[in-house]
């Protein structure tokens, strides 16, 4: 089912990628946003016609559903906290332009939100979410510089690949999207019964090796070795697209297994929102890394020196995600992808550190109340007299 759903999404991406290069080439990047508003509005039709076949709830059913949700108040807290963090990030990004400020604010918000997830959710869910968040943050985004590296012309970067914007945005994107479909087919055919640990270790290590090999283009060593830029980039980026599917699909399967019944939509939205927050942090971290390395191309004439350290940024991008594998045994269950990880009717917050803390404090309070009650009834005096008599004997 996951392969079917994401296959449809990839086909949509394929259509968008095939057309975006033509639009940018002839009408500029701003026109893209005007064009996509039309197909984006198409989602209103199936929603209004209830093609999702959702049943209308009676007032009693709606009240019962709300009561079940309020029994897990921690989820409401997480929703409000995630929403507030998102608004702060948007506000900071609009009010100033420093990438370091964006990264600092994003890092602080991330620590607060991930800590709240670890505190308020049951460990099997919160640890999985923490692992994927850390790995997403480590996959730093350097696409802002690589775009100019590949599309600068001979005046701007004489030694560059000199790809046209249409080829880079559409031609390359279409090939990668097609190979994404191949990656989905391979996963569905051969990998859907693998254990999570084995699949994540295999895919992460393979992705690291491919990414390290892809660094040759940034150092222009592929040209020295006689490998044309076009075929080298198509091969390496296509291989990355295939392996990314082998990492993405089991992650989606794991996430779906850890959404308790009754709060599936809320839980899925929270976990997906945390992942999107990780993407934002990865983008800020990549921008800071590029600025620190002095890689700030702008499409200006004679900016060859701007790409001197781009391979260093690519090296960091390739190696950082694989380092998170040391956390795998503690954060991801070593189960098969077909195994159920939560019991039917279980709660998303049952057994969380917050609930255990409240239970511990409650038991301590009950013990203190019981002792006070015993003293009030005179049991303490009897015990003292009995102890005194025992000592005298």
C-alpha positions as CSV (number, residue, x, y, z in Angstrom):
1,X,0.0,0.0,0.0
2,X,2.8,2.4,0.9
3,X,4.5,1.7,-2.4
4,X,1.2,2.3,-4.3
5,X,0.6,5.6,-2.5
6,X,4.2,7.0,-2.9
7,X,4.3,5.7,-6.5
8,X,1.3,8.0,-7.2
9,X,3.0,10.9,-5.5
10,X,6.2,10.3,-7.5
11,X,4.3,10.3,-10.7
12,X,2.8,13.6,-9.8
13,X,6.3,14.9,-9.0
14,X,7.4,13.5,-12.4
15,X,4.9,15.6,-14.2
16,X,5.8,18.7,-12.2
17,X,9.5,18.2,-12.7
18,X,9.0,17.7,-16.4
19,X,7.3,21.1,-16.8
20,X,9.1,23.3,-14.3
21,X,12.3,23.6,-16.3
22,X,10.3,25.0,-19.3
23,X,8.4,27.5,-17.1
24,X,11.6,28.8,-15.5
25,X,13.4,29.0,-18.8
26,X,10.7,31.0,-20.5
27,X,8.8,32.9,-17.8
28,X,11.1,32.9,-14.8
29,X,10.8,31.4,-11.3
30,X,8.0,33.6,-10.1
31,X,5.7,32.2,-12.8
32,X,6.0,28.7,-11.3
33,X,4.0,29.7,-8.2
34,X,1.2,31.2,-10.3
35,X,1.0,28.0,-12.4
36,X,1.0,25.5,-9.5
37,X,-1.9,27.4,-7.8
38,X,-4.2,25.8,-10.4
39,X,-3.5,22.1,-9.9
40,X,-3.1,22.7,-6.1
41,X,-6.8,23.8,-6.1
42,X,-7.9,20.5,-7.7
43,X,-7.7,18.8,-4.3
44,X,-10.8,20.8,-3.3
45,X,-13.0,18.7,-5.6
46,X,-12.4,15.2,-4.2
47,X,-12.5,16.7,-0.7
48,X,-15.8,18.4,-1.1
49,X,-17.3,15.3,-2.9
50,X,-16.1,13.1,-0.1
51,X,-14.1,10.7,-2.3
52,X,-12.2,9.8,0.8
53,X,-15.5,8.1,2.0
54,X,-15.4,9.6,5.5
55,X,-18.5,9.1,7.6
56,X,-20.3,12.1,9.1
57,X,-20.1,11.9,12.9
58,X,-23.2,12.5,15.0
59,X,-22.8,14.9,17.9
60,X,-22.5,12.0,20.3
61,X,-19.8,10.3,18.2
62,X,-17.9,13.6,17.9
63,X,-18.1,14.2,21.6
64,X,-16.8,10.6,22.3
65,X,-13.9,11.1,19.9
66,X,-13.0,14.4,21.6
67,X,-13.1,12.8,25.0
68,X,-10.7,10.0,23.8
69,X,-8.4,12.7,22.5
70,X,-8.5,14.7,25.7
71,X,-7.5,11.5,27.6
72,X,-4.2,12.0,25.9
73,X,-3.7,15.7,26.7
74,X,0.0,15.4,25.9
75,X,-0.8,15.2,22.2
76,X,-2.7,18.6,22.4
77,X,0.4,20.1,24.1
78,X,2.7,18.8,21.3
79,X,0.3,20.2,18.6
80,X,0.4,23.6,20.2
81,X,4.1,23.5,20.8
82,X,4.9,22.5,17.2
83,X,2.6,25.1,15.8
84,X,4.1,27.8,18.0
85,X,7.6,26.8,17.0
86,X,6.7,26.9,13.3
87,X,5.3,30.4,13.7
88,X,8.5,31.6,15.4
89,X,10.6,30.1,12.6
90,X,8.5,31.8,10.0
91,X,8.6,35.2,11.8
92,X,12.4,35.1,12.4
93,X,12.9,34.2,8.7
94,X,10.8,37.1,7.5
95,X,12.2,39.7,9.9
96,X,15.9,39.2,9.2
97,X,18.3,37.5,6.7
98,X,21.2,36.1,8.8
99,X,21.5,32.3,8.2
100,X,23.3,32.0,11.6
101,X,20.3,33.5,13.4
102,X,17.9,31.2,11.5
103,X,20.0,28.2,12.4
104,X,20.4,29.2,16.1
105,X,16.6,29.8,16.5
106,X,15.9,26.6,14.6
107,X,18.3,24.6,16.8
108,X,16.7,26.0,20.0
109,X,13.2,25.3,18.9
110,X,14.2,21.8,17.8
111,X,15.7,20.9,21.2
112,X,12.6,22.1,22.9
113,X,10.2,20.2,20.6
114,X,12.2,17.0,20.4
115,X,12.6,17.1,24.2
116,X,8.9,17.5,24.6
117,X,8.3,14.5,22.3
118,X,10.7,12.4,24.4
119,X,9.0,13.5,27.6
120,X,5.4,13.1,26.6
121,X,5.2,10.2,24.2
122,X,5.8,6.5,24.9
123,X,9.5,5.6,24.3
124,X,9.1,3.4,21.2
125,X,7.4,6.4,19.4
126,X,9.5,9.2,20.8
127,X,12.9,7.5,20.2
128,X,12.0,6.6,16.6
129,X,11.0,10.2,16.0
130,X,14.2,11.4,17.6
131,X,16.3,9.2,15.4
132,X,14.8,10.3,12.2
133,X,14.9,13.9,13.3
134,X,18.6,13.8,14.0
135,X,19.3,12.0,10.7
136,X,17.3,14.5,8.8
137,X,19.2,17.4,10.4
138,X,22.5,15.8,9.5
139,X,21.6,15.6,5.8
140,X,22.6,19.3,5.3
141,X,21.2,21.0,2.2
142,X,23.8,22.6,-0.1
143,X,21.6,22.9,-3.1
144,X,21.8,26.7,-3.1
145,X,25.5,26.5,-4.1
146,X,25.3,23.3,-6.3
147,X,22.6,25.0,-8.5
148,X,25.1,27.7,-9.5
149,X,27.9,25.1,-9.8
150,X,25.9,23.2,-12.4
151,X,24.2,26.0,-14.3
152,X,26.8,28.8,-14.4
153,X,27.9,29.5,-18.0
154,X,31.4,29.8,-19.4
155,X,31.7,33.5,-18.3
156,X,30.6,32.8,-14.8
157,X,32.4,29.5,-14.2
158,X,34.7,28.5,-17.1
159,X,35.5,25.0,-15.7
160,X,31.9,24.2,-14.8
161,X,29.5,21.6,-16.3
162,X,27.4,24.4,-17.9
163,X,24.1,22.6,-17.7
164,X,21.1,24.6,-18.9
165,X,18.4,25.4,-16.3
166,X,15.9,23.3,-18.2
167,X,18.1,20.3,-18.2
168,X,19.1,20.8,-14.5
169,X,15.5,21.4,-13.3
170,X,13.5,19.1,-15.7
171,X,15.8,16.7,-17.6
172,X,17.8,15.6,-14.6
173,X,14.7,15.7,-12.4
174,X,12.7,13.5,-14.7
175,X,15.5,10.9,-14.8
176,X,15.8,10.9,-11.0
177,X,12.0,10.6,-10.6
178,X,11.9,7.6,-13.0
179,X,14.7,5.9,-11.0
180,X,12.7,6.7,-7.8
181,X,10.0,4.5,-9.3
182,X,12.5,1.8,-10.0
183,X,13.7,2.1,-6.4
184,X,10.1,1.6,-5.2
185,X,9.7,-1.5,-7.3
186,X,12.9,-3.0,-6.0
187,X,11.9,-2.3,-2.4
188,X,8.4,-3.7,-2.9
189,X,9.8,-6.8,-4.7
190,X,12.8,-7.7,-2.5
191,X,13.0,-5.5,0.6
192,X,9.6,-5.2,2.2
193,X,10.2,-8.1,4.6
194,X,13.7,-7.0,5.7
195,X,14.3,-6.0,9.3
196,X,14.6,-2.3,10.0
197,X,18.1,-2.4,11.3
198,X,19.5,-4.4,8.4
199,X,17.8,-2.2,5.8
200,X,18.7,1.1,7.4
201,X,22.4,0.1,7.8
202,X,22.6,-1.2,4.2
203,X,20.9,1.8,2.7
204,X,22.8,4.4,4.7
205,X,26.2,2.9,4.0
206,X,25.4,2.5,0.3
207,X,24.2,6.1,0.1
208,X,27.4,7.3,1.8
209,X,29.6,5.5,-0.7
210,X,27.6,6.8,-3.7
211,X,27.7,10.4,-2.3
212,X,31.4,10.2,-1.8
213,X,31.9,9.0,-5.4
214,X,29.7,11.9,-6.5
215,X,32.2,14.4,-5.0
216,X,34.4,13.9,-8.0
217,X,32.2,16.3,-10.0
218,X,32.8,19.1,-7.5
219,X,36.6,18.6,-7.7
220,X,36.3,18.2,-11.5
221,X,38.1,14.9,-11.2
222,X,35.4,13.1,-13.3
223,X,36.6,15.2,-16.3
224,X,40.2,14.2,-15.6
225,X,39.1,10.6,-15.5
226,X,37.3,11.0,-18.9
227,X,33.7,10.8,-17.5
228,X,31.4,13.4,-19.1
229,X,29.5,15.6,-16.6
230,X,26.1,14.7,-18.0
231,X,26.4,11.0,-17.7
232,X,28.3,11.1,-14.4
233,X,25.6,13.3,-12.7
234,X,22.8,11.3,-14.2
235,X,24.4,8.1,-12.9
236,X,25.2,9.3,-9.4
237,X,22.1,11.3,-8.8
238,X,19.9,8.5,-10.1
239,X,21.6,6.0,-7.8
240,X,21.1,8.3,-4.9
241,X,17.4,8.5,-5.8
242,X,17.0,4.7,-5.8
243,X,18.7,4.3,-2.4
244,X,16.8,7.2,-0.9
245,X,13.6,5.2,-1.7
246,X,15.1,2.3,0.3
247,X,15.5,4.6,3.2
248,X,12.3,6.6,2.9
249,X,9.7,3.8,2.5
250,X,10.7,1.7,5.5
251,X,10.6,5.0,7.5
252,X,7.1,5.7,6.4
253,X,6.1,2.1,7.2
254,X,7.6,2.4,10.7
255,X,5.9,5.7,11.3
256,X,2.5,4.2,10.2
257,X,3.0,1.3,12.6
258,X,3.6,3.7,15.5
259,X,0.3,5.7,15.1
260,X,-2.1,4.3,17.7
261,X,-5.7,3.8,16.7
262,X,-8.1,6.7,17.3
263,X,-5.4,9.4,17.0
264,X,-3.8,8.3,13.7
265,X,-4.2,11.6,11.9
266,X,-3.0,13.7,14.9
267,X,0.0,11.4,15.5
268,X,1.0,11.1,11.9
269,X,0.8,14.9,11.5
270,X,2.9,15.4,14.6
271,X,5.6,13.0,13.5
272,X,5.6,14.4,9.9
273,X,5.7,17.9,11.3
274,X,8.8,17.1,13.3
275,X,10.4,15.6,10.2
276,X,9.7,18.8,8.3
277,X,11.3,20.8,11.2
278,X,14.4,18.7,10.7
279,X,14.4,19.6,7.0
280,X,14.3,23.3,7.9
281,X,17.2,22.8,10.4
282,X,19.2,20.9,7.7
283,X,18.6,23.8,5.3
284,X,19.8,26.4,7.8
285,X,22.8,24.2,8.8
286,X,23.8,23.8,5.1
287,X,23.5,27.5,4.5
288,X,25.8,28.2,7.5
289,X,28.3,25.5,6.4
290,X,28.5,27.1,2.9
291,X,29.0,30.6,4.3
292,X,31.6,29.4,6.7
293,X,33.5,27.7,3.8
294,X,33.2,30.8,1.7
295,X,30.9,29.2,-0.9
296,X,28.5,31.9,-1.9
297,X,28.0,31.9,-5.7
298,X,25.5,34.4,-7.2
299,X,25.7,33.7,-10.9
300,X,28.2,36.5,-11.4
301,X,31.1,36.6,-13.9
302,X,34.4,34.9,-12.8
303,X,33.2,33.3,-9.6
304,X,35.3,30.1,-10.0
305,X,36.8,30.7,-6.6
306,X,33.4,30.5,-5.0
307,X,33.4,26.7,-5.6
308,X,36.9,25.9,-4.3
309,X,35.5,24.4,-1.0
310,X,32.2,23.1,-2.4
311,X,33.6,19.5,-2.3
312,X,34.2,20.0,1.5
313,X,30.5,20.8,2.0
314,X,29.6,17.8,-0.1
315,X,31.9,15.6,2.0
316,X,30.2,16.8,5.2
317,X,26.8,16.2,3.6
318,X,27.8,12.6,2.6
319,X,29.3,11.5,5.9
320,X,27.1,13.1,8.6
321,X,23.9,11.0,8.1
322,X,25.8,7.7,8.4
323,X,27.2,8.7,11.8
324,X,23.7,8.5,13.2
325,X,23.7,4.7,12.8
326,X,25.4,4.4,16.2
327,X,22.0,5.4,17.7
328,X,20.1,2.7,15.7
329,X,20.1,-0.1,18.3
330,X,18.7,2.2,21.0
331,X,16.1,4.1,19.0
332,X,14.7,1.8,16.3
333,X,13.2,-1.6,17.1
334,X,14.9,-4.5,15.3
335,X,11.6,-5.9,13.9
336,X,10.4,-6.9,10.5
337,X,8.5,-4.3,8.6
338,X,5.4,-6.5,8.7
339,X,5.4,-6.8,12.5
340,X,2.9,-4.9,14.6
341,X,4.7,-2.7,17.1
342,X,1.8,-1.4,19.2
343,X,-1.0,-3.4,20.8
344,X,-4.6,-2.8,19.6
345,X,-6.2,0.0,21.6
346,X,-2.9,1.2,23.1
347,X,-2.3,4.9,23.9
348,X,0.4,7.1,22.4
349,X,1.4,8.4,25.8
350,X,1.2,5.3,27.9
351,X,4.4,4.6,29.7
352,X,5.9,8.0,28.8
353,X,8.5,9.5,31.2
354,X,5.9,12.2,32.1
355,X,3.3,9.6,33.1
356,X,5.9,7.5,35.0
357,X,7.0,10.7,36.8
358,X,3.4,11.6,37.7
359,X,2.8,8.0,38.9
360,X,5.9,8.1,41.0
361,X,5.0,11.5,42.5
362,X,1.5,10.2,43.1
363,X,2.6,7.1,44.9
364,X,5.0,9.2,47.1
365,X,2.1,11.5,47.9
366,X,-0.2,8.6,48.8
367,X,2.6,7.2,51.1
368,X,3.0,10.5,52.8
369,X,-0.8,10.9,53.2
370,X,-1.0,7.3,54.7
371,X,1.8,8.1,57.2
372,X,0.1,11.3,58.2
373,X,-3.2,9.5,58.7
374,X,-1.5,6.9,60.9
375,X,0.0,9.6,63.1
376,X,-3.3,11.3,63.3
377,X,-5.0,8.1,64.5
378,X,-2.3,7.6,67.2
379,X,-0.5,4.7,65.5
380,X,2.8,6.5,65.7
381,X,2.6,6.8,69.6
382,X,1.8,3.1,69.9
383,X,4.8,2.2,67.8
384,X,7.1,4.5,69.8
385,X,5.9,3.0,73.1
386,X,6.3,-0.5,71.7
387,X,9.8,0.3,70.5
388,X,10.7,1.7,74.0
389,X,9.4,-1.4,75.7
390,X,11.4,-3.6,73.4
391,X,14.5,-1.6,74.2
392,X,13.9,-1.9,77.9
393,X,13.5,-5.6,77.7
